Amino acid sequence: MASKWRCMACGYIYDPANGDPDAGIASGTSFEDLPDDWVCPICGVGKDMFEEV
C-alpha cells in the first residue's frame, strides 16, 4: 500500500488512494509520481513541504 504524505504547512494529507481529482491526478497515483509542479490543494506549497506519514 502506498504511503500517505502530510503537508507540513497546513496538515493536508495526500492519499494516493484518492489522488487529487481537482488537479487531474488519478486515484492510485503515488506521491513520487506526482508532477514536479504539483502543489498542495489547500495552501499551495510545493512537494518539498510534504513528509511521509
N, C-alpha and C positions, 0 to 999 in steps of 0.2 A: 504494500500500500504506500502511496506517495505521501511525503511529508507535507504538513501544513506550515505556512510561513506567516509570521506576525509583523505588522508594520510597527516599528519602534517609535514612530511619531504619533500615531493615533490609535493603535491597537487593532486595526483591521486585520482579519485573518484571511489569507488567500488559501482556499481549499481546492486542490486540483480536481476533486470530485465534482465541484460546481463550476470551475473555470471563472471567467468574468464575461458573462454574456453581453453586458453593455459595451464592452470594449472589443467584442467579436472573438473572444477567447473561448474555445470549445471546452466543454467538460472533459476531464481526463488529461488536460494539458498540465504537465509538471511545471513547477516554478522555474526550473532550469531552462525549459523550452519556451518560456515567455519571451517576446521580443525585447531587445535591449532598451527600447524606448517606452516600454510599458511602465505605467505609474500607478500608485495606489488610487483606487477609485474614490476614496473618501477624502484624502488630504493632498494627493498629487505628488508625493515624494517618489524617488526612483527606487529601483530594485535593491540598490546598495543600502537602503534603510530598512531592510527586512531581515529577520532572523528566523531560523528554523525552530519550530516548536514541537 
